Amino acid sequence: MFRHIFSVIIIARGNNMKKSTQLCSMLLAVVAIVLFLLLGYLLMRHDIFLPKSTILYLLLIILLCSYIALRLIHKTCYIWHILFFLYATGLCYLLFFSKEFARDRIDYFAVESYWTTLEDQWSYAVNLKPFATIESLLGVWNSPWYGDYSFTNLIGNLVAFLPFACFVRMFYPNLKARSFFGYMSLLIIAVECLQLLSFTGSMDIDDYLLNISGAMLGFAVCSIPFIKNLLMKLKHLDK
């Protein structure tokens, strides 16, 4: 009888510790996301100057919170999760915060009327005609003035989500191509809509076509038996 009671106590304590661990990992993940968004906003504001050391410290805190959250979830640190986090962080920066791609062209917090600005954005920053943007970019591919712009947009959109497919193939080796296509489509469409709503980019169906093509290309390459087996071996190197 006492042994049974003792076992129940141990199980209950274990469940409470598991719930506490999950709660801590969730809180750390939320802290990392909030700090990342705050850093992005501060970098976008022209009237706020952040020293490089401050930016580095914030990035290290974000990385540390994510690292501890992963340790709590998986009990051991997988280097590939850290690399995926770094890739995702860089991708989010390019998609929403990069000054090189004019992500700060419109200050979200300084517009007089959000809906009026959104209406203007819809009128000149939305393309729902397939291949219209791709055709115009190919038309200036050899131009001495717009060639670099064309190359960056076409090739950049094509390869942006290609590494994402490789990581997904590593983490979920049994995922079907149809399921991956559906999930990636939802993710890319969400990114396009968020760029429009936050005034950090255009909503272009050609961006979706290029992004999903690159993602599916990466998924197909990583589905080749030799490549897939290599990914599985690399996945278990840090265990």
Residue, then its C-alpha position, 0 to 999 in steps of 0.5 A: m500500500f505504502r509502495h503504491i502511494f509512494s509511486v503515485i507521489i513520484i508520478a505526480r511530482g514528475n508530471n508537475m516537473k514536466k509541466s513546469t519545464q514546458l511552461c519555462s520553455m514556452l516563456l523563454a521562447v516568448v521572451a526571445i520572440v518579443l526581444f527579436l521584434l523589439l530589436g527589429y523595431l528599434l533598428m527600423r526607427h531612424d531617430i533611434f541609434l543602437p550601438k553595435s555592442t547593444i545589438l550584439y548583446l540583444l542577439l546573444i540574449i535571444l539566442l541564449c533564451s532559445y538555447i535554454a528553451l530547446r534544452l528544456i524541451h529536448k533534454t539535450c541541445y541539437i546543433w541543427h536546431i540552433l542553426f535553424f534558429l539562426y537561419a530563421t532569424g536571418l530570414c525574418y530580418l531580410l523579410f521584415f527589417s532589412k534596410e537594404f530591401a527598404r523594409d523601413r520605407i514606411d514607419y508603421f508607427a508614424v503613419e497618420s492613418y493606418w487604413t489610408t496607408l494600407e489602401d495606398q499600399w494595396s493600390y501600388a504594392v500588390n500584384l495578383k497577376p502570375f508571372a507579371t513581375i517575373e517577366s518585368l524582372l527578366g526584361v531588365w536582366n541584362s540592364p547595367w542599371y537594373g541587372d543587380y536588382s533583377f538578379t537579387n529579386l529573382i534568385g533571392n526569392l528562389v533560394a530564400f526558403l530552400p534551406f528551410a526545406c532541408f531543415v524540415r527534411m532533416f527534422y521530419p524525414n517521413l513528411k510527404a511532399r504534398s503535406f510540405f507543399g501545403y504547409m509551405s504555401l500557408l507560411i509563404i502566403a502568411v509572410e506576404c500578407l504580413q509584409l503588406l499589413s506591416f508596410t515592409g514589402s509588397m504582396d506579390i503572387d510571383d514572390y509566392l511562386l518563386n518561394i514555393s518553387g525554391a522550397m519544393l526544389g530543396f525538398a526534392v533534392c533532400s528526398i534523394p536517398f543518398i542526400k536523405n541518408l546523409l542528412m540523417k547521419l548529420k542529424h545524429l552527430d551531436k547526440 
